[in-house]
Amino acid sequence: MAPASSKTAAEPFSGRTRQRQWEQLSRGLYIPRASTLTDVLRGWGLVLPKCAAFTSLTAAELRGWWLPRSIPYPVFAAVPIGERYPERKGLLVCRHPRPVPSVAVNGFKITTGAETLLAAARDLGILDLVILGDSALRIGDCTLEELEATAGQQRRGAPRLRAVLPLLDDRSESPWESVMRVLHRAAGIHVEPQKEIFDQWGRFVARADLWLVGTRRIHEYDGDGHRERQTHRNDLARERRLVEIDWQRMGFTSAQLLHQGASIIASADRLLGRSWDHRRLARWEALLNDSLFRPAGRARAQRHWERAL
């Protein structure tokens, strides 16, 4: 094993060093300090077999998908049964009975979009997977048909992936829009994403995150970007145009979506002329509790990953 001094700058290596510009990724494995994801993956590539493919949240992050709530997770890799691979902290390897469907992205071998979602479905909740799946569909890393074919297999994670498919929508423009749409779907509120609204003369007024079908109300996610001065001014002018044509806009923050689901559902119930039914809220709370947004969902995922963390 070559010492660090013989390596070019910023190149992960296997060996030994005490130089401060390097940090230890694993036993005898070093990457540059303040490293990026690509540095980490290059480092693990030195000890993984050439047939290995990065998968699950690792592949999703490398592809630039939206990720569910961030918690510590290992690097995920897939290898065919029979191949030797290292068992080390920080690396979680899943064995497959046959070669894993994979592609090259940014110089790395990673699982296909559909296979990546199937791998994530072994550990994550439905709400987490909707965020990943909406993003994958939106940027074209897989199709719904490919997901259906993958979910139809007799494999671990497939039943949960099948449950996610009816909830996916490639029209979502942010992870919190996806969360907001699932909240409404869980409560039986019929919504249409990216609704275009026109005035009586056919002039375009606004495109809304979610339209409550059959009403003149839209629900939208208000992120931090909406508080920037020019964006805020544009939002106010847009809201005035909506009021002028008798449309109502209601904006919600991430905290409201996660902690005030009851009030959001109750408000929609009043608009729709429905009486309160606690089962609607219970369905939403069950999805939250099973996700990385709540302690129970995080604990389940970490139990699955504990041998690598």
KANOR-V129061 format. One record per residue. N is the residue number from 1. SS is DSSP state (H for helix, E for strand, C for the rest). PHI is phi in whole degrees, -180 to 180 (* if undefined). D_CENTER is the distance of its C-alpha to the mean C-alpha in Angstrom with 2 decimals. Layout:
n:N ss:SS phi:PHI d_center:D_CENTER
n:N ss:SS phi:PHI d_center:D_CENTER
This chain:
n:1 ss:C phi:* d_center:38.60
n:2 ss:C phi:-81 d_center:39.05
n:3 ss:C phi:-72 d_center:39.16
n:4 ss:H phi:-61 d_center:36.81
n:5 ss:H phi:-63 d_center:39.69
n:6 ss:H phi:-90 d_center:39.82
n:7 ss:C phi:-95 d_center:36.17
n:8 ss:C phi:-71 d_center:35.13
n:9 ss:C phi:-60 d_center:33.20
n:10 ss:C phi:65 d_center:29.45
n:11 ss:C phi:-108 d_center:29.62
n:12 ss:C phi:-56 d_center:28.32
n:13 ss:E phi:-150 d_center:31.18
n:14 ss:E phi:-106 d_center:32.48
n:15 ss:C phi:163 d_center:35.53
n:16 ss:C phi:-141 d_center:36.71
n:17 ss:C phi:-163 d_center:36.91
n:18 ss:C phi:-119 d_center:37.53
n:19 ss:C phi:-70 d_center:36.81
n:20 ss:C phi:-72 d_center:34.65
n:21 ss:C phi:-77 d_center:32.58
n:22 ss:E phi:-116 d_center:30.86
n:23 ss:E phi:-125 d_center:28.65
n:24 ss:E phi:-82 d_center:28.55
n:25 ss:E phi:-83 d_center:25.38
n:26 ss:E phi:-160 d_center:27.22
n:27 ss:C phi:-57 d_center:30.84
n:28 ss:C phi:70 d_center:32.61
n:29 ss:E phi:-131 d_center:29.48
n:30 ss:E phi:-127 d_center:29.11
n:31 ss:E phi:-132 d_center:26.83
n:32 ss:E phi:-60 d_center:27.60
n:33 ss:C phi:-65 d_center:27.22
n:34 ss:C phi:57 d_center:24.46
n:35 ss:C phi:-80 d_center:22.67
n:36 ss:C phi:-101 d_center:19.51
n:37 ss:H phi:-59 d_center:16.87
n:38 ss:H phi:-65 d_center:19.19
n:39 ss:H phi:-63 d_center:22.10
n:40 ss:H phi:-61 d_center:20.51
n:41 ss:H phi:-70 d_center:19.77
n:42 ss:H phi:-62 d_center:23.27
n:43 ss:H phi:-62 d_center:24.68
n:44 ss:H phi:-66 d_center:23.25
n:45 ss:H phi:-62 d_center:24.38
n:46 ss:C phi:-74 d_center:27.89
n:47 ss:C phi:-117 d_center:27.94
n:48 ss:C phi:-83 d_center:25.76
n:49 ss:C phi:-66 d_center:27.66
n:50 ss:C phi:-62 d_center:27.41
n:51 ss:C phi:-79 d_center:26.02
n:52 ss:C phi:-68 d_center:22.88
n:53 ss:E phi:-131 d_center:19.47
n:54 ss:E phi:-72 d_center:16.36
n:55 ss:C phi:-146 d_center:13.58
n:56 ss:H phi:52 d_center:10.48
n:57 ss:H phi:-64 d_center:8.32
n:58 ss:H phi:-64 d_center:11.33
n:59 ss:H phi:-65 d_center:11.35
n:60 ss:H phi:-62 d_center:7.78
n:61 ss:H phi:-64 d_center:8.85
n:62 ss:H phi:-64 d_center:12.17
n:63 ss:H phi:-76 d_center:11.21
n:64 ss:C phi:84 d_center:9.70
n:65 ss:C phi:-71 d_center:6.31
n:66 ss:C phi:-65 d_center:4.29
n:67 ss:C phi:-112 d_center:3.16
n:68 ss:C phi:-68 d_center:4.26
n:69 ss:C phi:-49 d_center:7.98
n:70 ss:C phi:-78 d_center:9.60
n:71 ss:C phi:-136 d_center:12.25
n:72 ss:C phi:-60 d_center:14.48
n:73 ss:C phi:-143 d_center:13.63
n:74 ss:C phi:-76 d_center:15.91
n:75 ss:E phi:-80 d_center:15.87
n:76 ss:E phi:-102 d_center:15.36
n:77 ss:E phi:-138 d_center:18.00
n:78 ss:E phi:-122 d_center:19.62
n:79 ss:E phi:-137 d_center:23.40
n:80 ss:E phi:-69 d_center:26.00
n:81 ss:C phi:-59 d_center:28.26
n:82 ss:C phi:103 d_center:31.39
n:83 ss:C phi:-82 d_center:29.93
n:84 ss:C phi:-80 d_center:30.51
n:85 ss:C phi:-150 d_center:27.70
n:86 ss:C phi:-81 d_center:27.67
n:87 ss:C phi:-110 d_center:26.62
n:88 ss:C phi:-137 d_center:25.72
n:89 ss:C phi:-61 d_center:23.86
n:90 ss:C phi:95 d_center:20.51
n:91 ss:E phi:-128 d_center:20.21
n:92 ss:E phi:-121 d_center:19.15
n:93 ss:E phi:-107 d_center:20.63
n:94 ss:E phi:-109 d_center:20.34
n:95 ss:E phi:-93 d_center:23.48
n:96 ss:E phi:-123 d_center:23.70
n:97 ss:C phi:-70 d_center:26.97
n:98 ss:C phi:-146 d_center:26.72
n:99 ss:C phi:-54 d_center:25.26
n:100 ss:C phi:-85 d_center:21.50
n:101 ss:C phi:-58 d_center:20.51
n:102 ss:E phi:-145 d_center:19.53
n:103 ss:E phi:-140 d_center:19.75
n:104 ss:E phi:-100 d_center:20.54
n:105 ss:E phi:-134 d_center:18.15
n:106 ss:C phi:53 d_center:19.62
n:107 ss:C phi:85 d_center:22.24
n:108 ss:E phi:-116 d_center:20.17
n:109 ss:E phi:-87 d_center:20.15
n:110 ss:E phi:-133 d_center:16.71
n:111 ss:E phi:-70 d_center:15.92
n:112 ss:C phi:-61 d_center:15.52
n:113 ss:H phi:-57 d_center:12.39
n:114 ss:H phi:-65 d_center:13.46
n:115 ss:H phi:-67 d_center:14.51
n:116 ss:H phi:-62 d_center:11.33
n:117 ss:H phi:-67 d_center:9.58
n:118 ss:H phi:-62 d_center:12.87
n:119 ss:H phi:-63 d_center:12.90
n:120 ss:H phi:-66 d_center:9.65
n:121 ss:C phi:-67 d_center:11.28
n:122 ss:C phi:-73 d_center:14.17
n:123 ss:C phi:-122 d_center:12.76
n:124 ss:C phi:-103 d_center:9.94
n:125 ss:C phi:-87 d_center:10.63
n:126 ss:H phi:-61 d_center:10.43
n:127 ss:H phi:-63 d_center:8.69
n:128 ss:H phi:-60 d_center:5.69
n:129 ss:H phi:-71 d_center:6.09
n:130 ss:H phi:-63 d_center:6.83
n:131 ss:H phi:-61 d_center:3.88
n:132 ss:H phi:-63 d_center:3.14
n:133 ss:H phi:-68 d_center:6.85
n:134 ss:H phi:-58 d_center:7.85
n:135 ss:H phi:-65 d_center:6.94
n:136 ss:H phi:-61 d_center:8.69
n:137 ss:H phi:-68 d_center:11.44
n:138 ss:H phi:-62 d_center:11.91
n:139 ss:H phi:-93 d_center:12.75
n:140 ss:C phi:83 d_center:14.60
n:141 ss:C phi:-80 d_center:13.28
n:142 ss:C phi:-163 d_center:14.20
n:143 ss:C phi:-114 d_center:16.06
n:144 ss:H phi:-64 d_center:16.14
n:145 ss:H phi:-64 d_center:19.38
n:146 ss:H phi:-66 d_center:17.99
n:147 ss:H phi:-66 d_center:15.39
n:148 ss:H phi:-63 d_center:18.36
n:149 ss:H phi:-65 d_center:20.54
n:150 ss:H phi:-68 d_center:18.27
n:151 ss:H phi:-69 d_center:17.67
n:152 ss:C phi:-79 d_center:21.44
n:153 ss:C phi:-80 d_center:22.32
n:154 ss:C phi:-88 d_center:23.74
n:155 ss:C phi:-140 d_center:21.21
n:156 ss:C phi:-62 d_center:19.36
n:157 ss:C phi:97 d_center:15.98
n:158 ss:H phi:-63 d_center:17.34
n:159 ss:H phi:-58 d_center:18.39
n:160 ss:H phi:-69 d_center:15.03
n:161 ss:H phi:-63 d_center:13.52
n:162 ss:H phi:-61 d_center:16.57
n:163 ss:H phi:-68 d_center:15.94
n:164 ss:H phi:-79 d_center:12.54
n:165 ss:H phi:-52 d_center:14.13
n:166 ss:C phi:-66 d_center:16.26
n:167 ss:C phi:-93 d_center:13.53
n:168 ss:C phi:-79 d_center:11.68
n:169 ss:C phi:-156 d_center:12.98
n:170 ss:C phi:-77 d_center:12.87
n:171 ss:C phi:-83 d_center:14.72
n:172 ss:C phi:-61 d_center:11.98
n:173 ss:C phi:-111 d_center:12.37
n:174 ss:C phi:-164 d_center:9.87
n:175 ss:H phi:-61 d_center:6.96
n:176 ss:H phi:-74 d_center:10.11
n:177 ss:H phi:-64 d_center:11.83
n:178 ss:H phi:-62 d_center:9.50
n:179 ss:H phi:-60 d_center:10.26
n:180 ss:H phi:-63 d_center:13.82
n:181 ss:H phi:-65 d_center:14.26
n:182 ss:H phi:-66 d_center:13.42
n:183 ss:H phi:-56 d_center:15.85
n:184 ss:H phi:-66 d_center:18.47
n:185 ss:H phi:-63 d_center:18.04
n:186 ss:H phi:-62 d_center:18.43
n:187 ss:C phi:-89 d_center:21.53
n:188 ss:C phi:71 d_center:22.98
n:189 ss:C phi:-99 d_center:22.97
n:190 ss:C phi:-74 d_center:23.08
n:191 ss:E phi:-128 d_center:21.11
n:192 ss:E phi:-125 d_center:20.83
n:193 ss:E phi:-73 d_center:18.19
n:194 ss:E phi:54 d_center:19.70
n:195 ss:E phi:-73 d_center:23.21
n:196 ss:E phi:-92 d_center:25.98
n:197 ss:E phi:-115 d_center:28.88
n:198 ss:E phi:-125 d_center:32.41
n:199 ss:C phi:-84 d_center:35.66
n:200 ss:C phi:-66 d_center:38.85
n:201 ss:C phi:-98 d_center:39.92
n:202 ss:C phi:83 d_center:36.79
n:203 ss:C phi:-86 d_center:35.53
n:204 ss:E phi:-65 d_center:31.79
n:205 ss:E phi:-112 d_center:30.80
n:206 ss:E phi:-165 d_center:27.01
n:207 ss:E phi:-119 d_center:23.73
n:208 ss:E phi:-103 d_center:21.82
n:209 ss:E phi:-58 d_center:18.19
n:210 ss:E phi:-140 d_center:19.43
n:211 ss:E phi:-104 d_center:23.01
n:212 ss:E phi:-78 d_center:24.46
n:213 ss:C phi:-56 d_center:26.33
n:214 ss:C phi:89 d_center:30.08
n:215 ss:C phi:-125 d_center:30.15
n:216 ss:C phi:-116 d_center:30.44
n:217 ss:E phi:-123 d_center:27.55
n:218 ss:E phi:-123 d_center:24.16
n:219 ss:E phi:-115 d_center:21.27
n:220 ss:E phi:-138 d_center:19.13
n:221 ss:E phi:-88 d_center:16.66
n:222 ss:C phi:-107 d_center:18.71
n:223 ss:C phi:-86 d_center:16.92
n:224 ss:H phi:-60 d_center:19.06
n:225 ss:H phi:-61 d_center:19.82
n:226 ss:H phi:-74 d_center:21.87
n:227 ss:H phi:-94 d_center:24.30
n:228 ss:C phi:-65 d_center:25.40
n:229 ss:H phi:-54 d_center:28.98
n:230 ss:H phi:-68 d_center:28.99
n:231 ss:H phi:-63 d_center:25.75
n:232 ss:H phi:-63 d_center:27.24
n:233 ss:H phi:-62 d_center:30.47
n:234 ss:H phi:-63 d_center:28.87
n:235 ss:H phi:-63 d_center:26.98
n:236 ss:H phi:-65 d_center:30.34
n:237 ss:H phi:-64 d_center:32.16
n:238 ss:H phi:-65 d_center:29.63
n:239 ss:H phi:-63 d_center:29.96
n:240 ss:H phi:-63 d_center:33.74
n:241 ss:H phi:-65 d_center:33.67
n:242 ss:H phi:-67 d_center:31.70
n:243 ss:H phi:-61 d_center:34.21
n:244 ss:H phi:-62 d_center:37.07
n:245 ss:C phi:-111 d_center:36.06
n:246 ss:C phi:66 d_center:35.39
n:247 ss:C phi:-110 d_center:31.58
n:248 ss:E phi:-114 d_center:29.77
n:249 ss:E phi:-109 d_center:26.53
n:250 ss:E phi:-124 d_center:24.68
n:251 ss:E phi:-104 d_center:21.99
n:252 ss:E phi:-132 d_center:19.67
n:253 ss:C phi:-90 d_center:18.05
n:254 ss:H phi:-62 d_center:14.98
n:255 ss:H phi:-62 d_center:17.67
n:256 ss:H phi:-67 d_center:19.32
n:257 ss:H phi:-63 d_center:16.37
n:258 ss:H phi:-84 d_center:15.84
n:259 ss:H phi:-122 d_center:19.58
n:260 ss:C phi:-127 d_center:21.64
n:261 ss:H phi:-59 d_center:20.43
n:262 ss:H phi:-61 d_center:24.06
n:263 ss:H phi:-69 d_center:25.51
n:264 ss:H phi:-65 d_center:23.09
n:265 ss:H phi:-67 d_center:23.92
n:266 ss:H phi:-63 d_center:27.59
n:267 ss:H phi:-64 d_center:27.91
n:268 ss:H phi:-66 d_center:26.64
n:269 ss:H phi:-59 d_center:29.00
n:270 ss:H phi:-63 d_center:31.92
n:271 ss:H phi:-64 d_center:31.21
n:272 ss:H phi:-86 d_center:31.02
n:273 ss:C phi:73 d_center:34.09
n:274 ss:C phi:-103 d_center:32.45
n:275 ss:C phi:-82 d_center:33.51
n:276 ss:C phi:-67 d_center:31.16
n:277 ss:C phi:-134 d_center:29.69
n:278 ss:H phi:-61 d_center:28.04
n:279 ss:H phi:-66 d_center:26.28
n:280 ss:H phi:-65 d_center:23.90
n:281 ss:H phi:-66 d_center:22.77
n:282 ss:H phi:-61 d_center:22.78
n:283 ss:H phi:-64 d_center:20.28
n:284 ss:H phi:-68 d_center:17.81
n:285 ss:H phi:-62 d_center:18.68
n:286 ss:H phi:-64 d_center:18.22
n:287 ss:H phi:-66 d_center:14.58
n:288 ss:H phi:-63 d_center:14.10
n:289 ss:H phi:-63 d_center:16.26
n:290 ss:C phi:-88 d_center:14.40
n:291 ss:C phi:-105 d_center:11.05
n:292 ss:C phi:-72 d_center:10.37
n:293 ss:C phi:-78 d_center:11.76
n:294 ss:C phi:-125 d_center:15.11
n:295 ss:H phi:-56 d_center:17.45
n:296 ss:H phi:-64 d_center:17.94
n:297 ss:H phi:-68 d_center:14.39
n:298 ss:H phi:-66 d_center:14.24
n:299 ss:H phi:-64 d_center:17.72
n:300 ss:H phi:-63 d_center:17.02
n:301 ss:H phi:-62 d_center:14.34
n:302 ss:H phi:-67 d_center:16.77
n:303 ss:H phi:-65 d_center:19.61
n:304 ss:H phi:-66 d_center:18.08
n:305 ss:H phi:-103 d_center:17.75
n:306 ss:C phi:-61 d_center:20.95
n:307 ss:C phi:-71 d_center:23.13
n:308 ss:C phi:-109 d_center:21.15
n:309 ss:C phi:-90 d_center:20.48
